[in-house]
Amino acid sequence: MIRHLIDAVPVAWSALGTDLLDGAPEALVNELTGGEHYPSEQMNNLVTPNGSPPRRMSIREGETGGLNWGYVLHEHGIEVISLREEARGPVVGWATDPRTRFSDHPALWQPTGPVPGRQPPPAPTLTTTTVAPSPPTPATAAHAARR
């Protein structure tokens, strides 16, 4: 994650693509993306007020104006910080099912609370067993006799 999200981009991302999932099982990638594949996009055409080349920003405590969320990559997971609510947040472990549905309500992302996510429902069990047709009901049999 660090290589893709931080080391692979000179300044910033404008969109993360399915290349973030490279190496994941194809069935999982298809379930998460609907079978679509598209690359991540770096921010281009950035202009600074003084005309100097754009550079990566470092966000420090007290300098989060205009930001709603912060993410800190840890060895054991990603810390999600609601910057409108807290200075720290709960950590979502790297082994978390990527199909988990997370809340986007800032007040739920408390540092001492549980991660506000809902596990995906289990996949339905599919069968190839054929089902025998039902015998005709008396009304169906009487209708067929009138023809």
PyMOL CGO cylinders between C-alpha atoms (Angstrom):
from pymol import cmd
from pymol.cgo import CYLINDER

trace = [
    CYLINDER, 0.00, 0.00, 0.00, 2.76, 2.43, 0.89, 0.3, 1, 1, 1, 1, 1, 1,
    CYLINDER, 2.76, 2.43, 0.89, 4.53, 1.77, -2.41, 0.3, 1, 1, 1, 1, 1, 1,
    CYLINDER, 4.53, 1.77, -2.41, 1.35, 2.33, -4.42, 0.3, 1, 1, 1, 1, 1, 1,
    CYLINDER, 1.35, 2.33, -4.42, -0.22, 5.18, -2.49, 0.3, 1, 1, 1, 1, 1, 1,
    CYLINDER, -0.22, 5.18, -2.49, 2.87, 7.16, -1.52, 0.3, 1, 1, 1, 1, 1, 1,
    CYLINDER, 2.87, 7.16, -1.52, 6.02, 6.10, -3.34, 0.3, 1, 1, 1, 1, 1, 1,
    CYLINDER, 6.02, 6.10, -3.34, 4.45, 5.71, -6.81, 0.3, 1, 1, 1, 1, 1, 1,
    CYLINDER, 4.45, 5.71, -6.81, 3.14, 9.29, -7.07, 0.3, 1, 1, 1, 1, 1, 1,
    CYLINDER, 3.14, 9.29, -7.07, 5.22, 12.47, -7.19, 0.3, 1, 1, 1, 1, 1, 1,
    CYLINDER, 5.22, 12.47, -7.19, 2.54, 14.80, -5.80, 0.3, 1, 1, 1, 1, 1, 1,
    CYLINDER, 2.54, 14.80, -5.80, -0.98, 13.38, -5.36, 0.3, 1, 1, 1, 1, 1, 1,
    CYLINDER, -0.98, 13.38, -5.36, -3.71, 11.15, -6.75, 0.3, 1, 1, 1, 1, 1, 1,
    CYLINDER, -3.71, 11.15, -6.75, -6.87, 12.50, -8.33, 0.3, 1, 1, 1, 1, 1, 1,
    CYLINDER, -6.87, 12.50, -8.33, -8.42, 9.00, -8.47, 0.3, 1, 1, 1, 1, 1, 1,
    CYLINDER, -8.42, 9.00, -8.47, -7.46, 5.53, -7.33, 0.3, 1, 1, 1, 1, 1, 1,
    CYLINDER, -7.46, 5.53, -7.33, -8.10, 2.77, -9.85, 0.3, 1, 1, 1, 1, 1, 1,
    CYLINDER, -8.10, 2.77, -9.85, -8.32, -0.98, -9.93, 0.3, 1, 1, 1, 1, 1, 1,
    CYLINDER, -8.32, -0.98, -9.93, -4.53, -1.21, -10.24, 0.3, 1, 1, 1, 1, 1, 1,
    CYLINDER, -4.53, -1.21, -10.24, -4.58, -0.85, -6.45, 0.3, 1, 1, 1, 1, 1, 1,
    CYLINDER, -4.58, -0.85, -6.45, -6.00, -4.40, -6.49, 0.3, 1, 1, 1, 1, 1, 1,
    CYLINDER, -6.00, -4.40, -6.49, -3.24, -5.92, -8.64, 0.3, 1, 1, 1, 1, 1, 1,
    CYLINDER, -3.24, -5.92, -8.64, -2.36, -9.32, -7.22, 0.3, 1, 1, 1, 1, 1, 1,
    CYLINDER, -2.36, -9.32, -7.22, -5.77, -9.85, -5.57, 0.3, 1, 1, 1, 1, 1, 1,
    CYLINDER, -5.77, -9.85, -5.57, -7.85, -12.88, -6.65, 0.3, 1, 1, 1, 1, 1, 1,
    CYLINDER, -7.85, -12.88, -6.65, -9.63, -12.11, -9.93, 0.3, 1, 1, 1, 1, 1, 1,
    CYLINDER, -9.63, -12.11, -9.93, -13.03, -13.16, -8.53, 0.3, 1, 1, 1, 1, 1, 1,
    CYLINDER, -13.03, -13.16, -8.53, -12.67, -10.61, -5.69, 0.3, 1, 1, 1, 1, 1, 1,
    CYLINDER, -12.67, -10.61, -5.69, -11.53, -7.87, -8.10, 0.3, 1, 1, 1, 1, 1, 1,
    CYLINDER, -11.53, -7.87, -8.10, -14.57, -8.56, -10.30, 0.3, 1, 1, 1, 1, 1, 1,
    CYLINDER, -14.57, -8.56, -10.30, -16.91, -8.48, -7.30, 0.3, 1, 1, 1, 1, 1, 1,
    CYLINDER, -16.91, -8.48, -7.30, -15.47, -5.17, -6.08, 0.3, 1, 1, 1, 1, 1, 1,
    CYLINDER, -15.47, -5.17, -6.08, -15.32, -3.48, -9.50, 0.3, 1, 1, 1, 1, 1, 1,
    CYLINDER, -15.32, -3.48, -9.50, -18.10, -5.14, -11.47, 0.3, 1, 1, 1, 1, 1, 1,
    CYLINDER, -18.10, -5.14, -11.47, -15.44, -6.45, -13.84, 0.3, 1, 1, 1, 1, 1, 1,
    CYLINDER, -15.44, -6.45, -13.84, -14.22, -2.97, -14.80, 0.3, 1, 1, 1, 1, 1, 1,
    CYLINDER, -14.22, -2.97, -14.80, -10.49, -2.24, -14.92, 0.3, 1, 1, 1, 1, 1, 1,
    CYLINDER, -10.49, -2.24, -14.92, -9.15, 1.31, -14.92, 0.3, 1, 1, 1, 1, 1, 1,
    CYLINDER, -9.15, 1.31, -14.92, -5.85, 2.88, -13.85, 0.3, 1, 1, 1, 1, 1, 1,
    CYLINDER, -5.85, 2.88, -13.85, -5.21, 5.26, -10.98, 0.3, 1, 1, 1, 1, 1, 1,
    CYLINDER, -5.21, 5.26, -10.98, -4.80, 8.87, -12.09, 0.3, 1, 1, 1, 1, 1, 1,
    CYLINDER, -4.80, 8.87, -12.09, -2.25, 11.32, -10.77, 0.3, 1, 1, 1, 1, 1, 1,
    CYLINDER, -2.25, 11.32, -10.77, -3.09, 14.98, -10.36, 0.3, 1, 1, 1, 1, 1, 1,
    CYLINDER, -3.09, 14.98, -10.36, -1.87, 16.78, -13.45, 0.3, 1, 1, 1, 1, 1, 1,
    CYLINDER, -1.87, 16.78, -13.45, -1.80, 20.42, -14.41, 0.3, 1, 1, 1, 1, 1, 1,
    CYLINDER, -1.80, 20.42, -14.41, -1.28, 21.61, -10.86, 0.3, 1, 1, 1, 1, 1, 1,
    CYLINDER, -1.28, 21.61, -10.86, -0.51, 25.30, -10.58, 0.3, 1, 1, 1, 1, 1, 1,
    CYLINDER, -0.51, 25.30, -10.58, 0.97, 26.92, -7.50, 0.3, 1, 1, 1, 1, 1, 1,
    CYLINDER, 0.97, 26.92, -7.50, 0.25, 30.56, -6.59, 0.3, 1, 1, 1, 1, 1, 1,
    CYLINDER, 0.25, 30.56, -6.59, 3.89, 31.58, -7.09, 0.3, 1, 1, 1, 1, 1, 1,
    CYLINDER, 3.89, 31.58, -7.09, 4.50, 29.46, -10.21, 0.3, 1, 1, 1, 1, 1, 1,
    CYLINDER, 4.50, 29.46, -10.21, 6.95, 27.07, -8.51, 0.3, 1, 1, 1, 1, 1, 1,
    CYLINDER, 6.95, 27.07, -8.51, 6.69, 23.35, -9.30, 0.3, 1, 1, 1, 1, 1, 1,
    CYLINDER, 6.69, 23.35, -9.30, 4.03, 21.57, -7.22, 0.3, 1, 1, 1, 1, 1, 1,
    CYLINDER, 4.03, 21.57, -7.22, 5.29, 19.47, -4.34, 0.3, 1, 1, 1, 1, 1, 1,
    CYLINDER, 5.29, 19.47, -4.34, 3.81, 16.94, -1.99, 0.3, 1, 1, 1, 1, 1, 1,
    CYLINDER, 3.81, 16.94, -1.99, 2.13, 18.39, 1.09, 0.3, 1, 1, 1, 1, 1, 1,
    CYLINDER, 2.13, 18.39, 1.09, 2.79, 17.18, 4.59, 0.3, 1, 1, 1, 1, 1, 1,
    CYLINDER, 2.79, 17.18, 4.59, -0.16, 17.61, 6.92, 0.3, 1, 1, 1, 1, 1, 1,
    CYLINDER, -0.16, 17.61, 6.92, 0.65, 18.36, 10.54, 0.3, 1, 1, 1, 1, 1, 1,
    CYLINDER, 0.65, 18.36, 10.54, -1.51, 18.69, 13.61, 0.3, 1, 1, 1, 1, 1, 1,
    CYLINDER, -1.51, 18.69, 13.61, -3.34, 22.01, 13.51, 0.3, 1, 1, 1, 1, 1, 1,
    CYLINDER, -3.34, 22.01, 13.51, -2.95, 22.31, 9.71, 0.3, 1, 1, 1, 1, 1, 1,
    CYLINDER, -2.95, 22.31, 9.71, -5.94, 20.27, 8.61, 0.3, 1, 1, 1, 1, 1, 1,
    CYLINDER, -5.94, 20.27, 8.61, -8.16, 23.14, 7.46, 0.3, 1, 1, 1, 1, 1, 1,
    CYLINDER, -8.16, 23.14, 7.46, -10.45, 22.07, 4.62, 0.3, 1, 1, 1, 1, 1, 1,
    CYLINDER, -10.45, 22.07, 4.62, -9.83, 18.35, 5.13, 0.3, 1, 1, 1, 1, 1, 1,
    CYLINDER, -9.83, 18.35, 5.13, -12.51, 15.99, 6.40, 0.3, 1, 1, 1, 1, 1, 1,
    CYLINDER, -12.51, 15.99, 6.40, -10.59, 12.71, 6.71, 0.3, 1, 1, 1, 1, 1, 1,
    CYLINDER, -10.59, 12.71, 6.71, -7.04, 11.64, 7.46, 0.3, 1, 1, 1, 1, 1, 1,
    CYLINDER, -7.04, 11.64, 7.46, -5.46, 8.24, 6.87, 0.3, 1, 1, 1, 1, 1, 1,
    CYLINDER, -5.46, 8.24, 6.87, -2.33, 6.91, 8.55, 0.3, 1, 1, 1, 1, 1, 1,
    CYLINDER, -2.33, 6.91, 8.55, -0.76, 3.71, 7.25, 0.3, 1, 1, 1, 1, 1, 1,
    CYLINDER, -0.76, 3.71, 7.25, 0.44, 1.44, 10.05, 0.3, 1, 1, 1, 1, 1, 1,
    CYLINDER, 0.44, 1.44, 10.05, 2.07, -1.98, 9.85, 0.3, 1, 1, 1, 1, 1, 1,
    CYLINDER, 2.07, -1.98, 9.85, -1.11, -3.59, 11.22, 0.3, 1, 1, 1, 1, 1, 1,
    CYLINDER, -1.11, -3.59, 11.22, -3.73, -1.52, 9.32, 0.3, 1, 1, 1, 1, 1, 1,
    CYLINDER, -3.73, -1.52, 9.32, -4.93, 1.89, 8.25, 0.3, 1, 1, 1, 1, 1, 1,
    CYLINDER, -4.93, 1.89, 8.25, -6.00, 4.44, 10.85, 0.3, 1, 1, 1, 1, 1, 1,
    CYLINDER, -6.00, 4.44, 10.85, -9.07, 6.40, 9.73, 0.3, 1, 1, 1, 1, 1, 1,
    CYLINDER, -9.07, 6.40, 9.73, -9.40, 9.81, 11.35, 0.3, 1, 1, 1, 1, 1, 1,
    CYLINDER, -9.40, 9.81, 11.35, -12.51, 11.96, 11.11, 0.3, 1, 1, 1, 1, 1, 1,
    CYLINDER, -12.51, 11.96, 11.11, -10.85, 15.37, 11.25, 0.3, 1, 1, 1, 1, 1, 1,
    CYLINDER, -10.85, 15.37, 11.25, -14.14, 17.04, 12.19, 0.3, 1, 1, 1, 1, 1, 1,
    CYLINDER, -14.14, 17.04, 12.19, -14.43, 14.87, 15.30, 0.3, 1, 1, 1, 1, 1, 1,
    CYLINDER, -14.43, 14.87, 15.30, -11.07, 13.59, 16.54, 0.3, 1, 1, 1, 1, 1, 1,
    CYLINDER, -11.07, 13.59, 16.54, -7.29, 13.80, 16.34, 0.3, 1, 1, 1, 1, 1, 1,
    CYLINDER, -7.29, 13.80, 16.34, -7.00, 9.98, 16.24, 0.3, 1, 1, 1, 1, 1, 1,
    CYLINDER, -7.00, 9.98, 16.24, -9.16, 7.22, 14.84, 0.3, 1, 1, 1, 1, 1, 1,
    CYLINDER, -9.16, 7.22, 14.84, -9.72, 3.47, 14.94, 0.3, 1, 1, 1, 1, 1, 1,
    CYLINDER, -9.72, 3.47, 14.94, -7.47, 1.20, 12.87, 0.3, 1, 1, 1, 1, 1, 1,
    CYLINDER, -7.47, 1.20, 12.87, -8.95, -0.98, 10.15, 0.3, 1, 1, 1, 1, 1, 1,
    CYLINDER, -8.95, -0.98, 10.15, -6.75, -4.08, 9.97, 0.3, 1, 1, 1, 1, 1, 1,
    CYLINDER, -6.75, -4.08, 9.97, -5.20, -5.07, 6.65, 0.3, 1, 1, 1, 1, 1, 1,
    CYLINDER, -5.20, -5.07, 6.65, -6.98, -8.45, 6.87, 0.3, 1, 1, 1, 1, 1, 1,
    CYLINDER, -6.98, -8.45, 6.87, -10.43, -6.77, 6.86, 0.3, 1, 1, 1, 1, 1, 1,
    CYLINDER, -10.43, -6.77, 6.86, -12.66, -8.09, 4.08, 0.3, 1, 1, 1, 1, 1, 1,
    CYLINDER, -12.66, -8.09, 4.08, -12.49, -5.41, 1.33, 0.3, 1, 1, 1, 1, 1, 1,
    CYLINDER, -12.49, -5.41, 1.33, -16.21, -5.90, 0.67, 0.3, 1, 1, 1, 1, 1, 1,
    CYLINDER, -16.21, -5.90, 0.67, -17.02, -4.51, 4.14, 0.3, 1, 1, 1, 1, 1, 1,
    CYLINDER, -17.02, -4.51, 4.14, -19.44, -1.58, 4.04, 0.3, 1, 1, 1, 1, 1, 1,
    CYLINDER, -19.44, -1.58, 4.04, -18.13, 1.32, 6.13, 0.3, 1, 1, 1, 1, 1, 1,
    CYLINDER, -18.13, 1.32, 6.13, -20.12, 4.26, 7.47, 0.3, 1, 1, 1, 1, 1, 1,
    CYLINDER, -20.12, 4.26, 7.47, -19.13, 7.71, 6.26, 0.3, 1, 1, 1, 1, 1, 1,
    CYLINDER, -19.13, 7.71, 6.26, -20.62, 9.42, 9.34, 0.3, 1, 1, 1, 1, 1, 1,
    CYLINDER, -20.62, 9.42, 9.34, -17.67, 11.19, 11.02, 0.3, 1, 1, 1, 1, 1, 1,
    CYLINDER, -17.67, 11.19, 11.02, -19.01, 10.83, 14.58, 0.3, 1, 1, 1, 1, 1, 1,
    CYLINDER, -19.01, 10.83, 14.58, -18.89, 7.02, 14.32, 0.3, 1, 1, 1, 1, 1, 1,
    CYLINDER, -18.89, 7.02, 14.32, -15.12, 6.94, 13.76, 0.3, 1, 1, 1, 1, 1, 1,
    CYLINDER, -15.12, 6.94, 13.76, -14.12, 7.33, 17.42, 0.3, 1, 1, 1, 1, 1, 1,
    CYLINDER, -14.12, 7.33, 17.42, -10.58, 6.33, 18.46, 0.3, 1, 1, 1, 1, 1, 1,
    CYLINDER, -10.58, 6.33, 18.46, -11.77, 4.04, 21.24, 0.3, 1, 1, 1, 1, 1, 1,
    CYLINDER, -11.77, 4.04, 21.24, -14.87, 2.75, 19.49, 0.3, 1, 1, 1, 1, 1, 1,
    CYLINDER, -14.87, 2.75, 19.49, -15.34, -0.13, 17.09, 0.3, 1, 1, 1, 1, 1, 1,
    CYLINDER, -15.34, -0.13, 17.09, -14.70, 0.33, 13.38, 0.3, 1, 1, 1, 1, 1, 1,
    CYLINDER, -14.70, 0.33, 13.38, -18.11, 1.31, 11.94, 0.3, 1, 1, 1, 1, 1, 1,
    CYLINDER, -18.11, 1.31, 11.94, -18.31, -1.38, 9.29, 0.3, 1, 1, 1, 1, 1, 1,
    CYLINDER, -18.31, -1.38, 9.29, -20.81, -4.01, 8.32, 0.3, 1, 1, 1, 1, 1, 1,
    CYLINDER, -20.81, -4.01, 8.32, -19.58, -7.36, 7.07, 0.3, 1, 1, 1, 1, 1, 1,
    CYLINDER, -19.58, -7.36, 7.07, -20.78, -8.32, 3.60, 0.3, 1, 1, 1, 1, 1, 1,
    CYLINDER, -20.78, -8.32, 3.60, -23.51, -10.94, 3.43, 0.3, 1, 1, 1, 1, 1, 1,
    CYLINDER, -23.51, -10.94, 3.43, -22.29, -14.46, 2.65, 0.3, 1, 1, 1, 1, 1, 1,
    CYLINDER, -22.29, -14.46, 2.65, -22.36, -15.37, -1.02, 0.3, 1, 1, 1, 1, 1, 1,
    CYLINDER, -22.36, -15.37, -1.02, -25.45, -17.40, -1.96, 0.3, 1, 1, 1, 1, 1, 1,
    CYLINDER, -25.45, -17.40, -1.96, -24.95, -21.11, -2.47, 0.3, 1, 1, 1, 1, 1, 1,
    CYLINDER, -24.95, -21.11, -2.47, -25.66, -21.98, -6.06, 0.3, 1, 1, 1, 1, 1, 1,
    CYLINDER, -25.66, -21.98, -6.06, -26.89, -25.39, -7.11, 0.3, 1, 1, 1, 1, 1, 1,
    CYLINDER, -26.89, -25.39, -7.11, -27.17, -27.21, -10.42, 0.3, 1, 1, 1, 1, 1, 1,
    CYLINDER, -27.17, -27.21, -10.42, -29.86, -29.62, -9.23, 0.3, 1, 1, 1, 1, 1, 1,
    CYLINDER, -29.86, -29.62, -9.23, -32.81, -29.68, -11.60, 0.3, 1, 1, 1, 1, 1, 1,
    CYLINDER, -32.81, -29.68, -11.60, -36.26, -29.26, -10.17, 0.3, 1, 1, 1, 1, 1, 1,
    CYLINDER, -36.26, -29.26, -10.17, -39.04, -31.58, -11.37, 0.3, 1, 1, 1, 1, 1, 1,
    CYLINDER, -39.04, -31.58, -11.37, -42.13, -29.78, -12.71, 0.3, 1, 1, 1, 1, 1, 1,
    CYLINDER, -42.13, -29.78, -12.71, -45.10, -29.62, -10.37, 0.3, 1, 1, 1, 1, 1, 1,
    CYLINDER, -45.10, -29.62, -10.37, -48.08, -31.84, -11.19, 0.3, 1, 1, 1, 1, 1, 1,
    CYLINDER, -48.08, -31.84, -11.19, -50.99, -29.91, -12.74, 0.3, 1, 1, 1, 1, 1, 1,
    CYLINDER, -50.99, -29.91, -12.74, -53.56, -28.54, -10.34, 0.3, 1, 1, 1, 1, 1, 1,
    CYLINDER, -53.56, -28.54, -10.34, -57.23, -29.52, -10.84, 0.3, 1, 1, 1, 1, 1, 1,
    CYLINDER, -57.23, -29.52, -10.84, -58.01, -26.06, -12.29, 0.3, 1, 1, 1, 1, 1, 1,
    CYLINDER, -58.01, -26.06, -12.29, -55.17, -26.37, -14.81, 0.3, 1, 1, 1, 1, 1, 1,
    CYLINDER, -55.17, -26.37, -14.81, -56.24, -29.89, -15.81, 0.3, 1, 1, 1, 1, 1, 1,
    CYLINDER, -56.24, -29.89, -15.81, -59.90, -28.79, -16.27, 0.3, 1, 1, 1, 1, 1, 1,
    CYLINDER, -59.90, -28.79, -16.27, -58.80, -25.78, -18.36, 0.3, 1, 1, 1, 1, 1, 1,
    CYLINDER, -58.80, -25.78, -18.36, -56.64, -28.02, -20.58, 0.3, 1, 1, 1, 1, 1, 1,
    CYLINDER, -56.64, -28.02, -20.58, -59.59, -30.47, -21.08, 0.3, 1, 1, 1, 1, 1, 1,
    CYLINDER, -59.59, -30.47, -21.08, -61.81, -27.65, -22.44, 0.3, 1, 1, 1, 1, 1, 1,
    CYLINDER, -61.81, -27.65, -22.44, -59.46, -26.89, -25.34, 0.3, 1, 1, 1, 1, 1, 1,
]
cmd.load_cgo(trace, "trace")
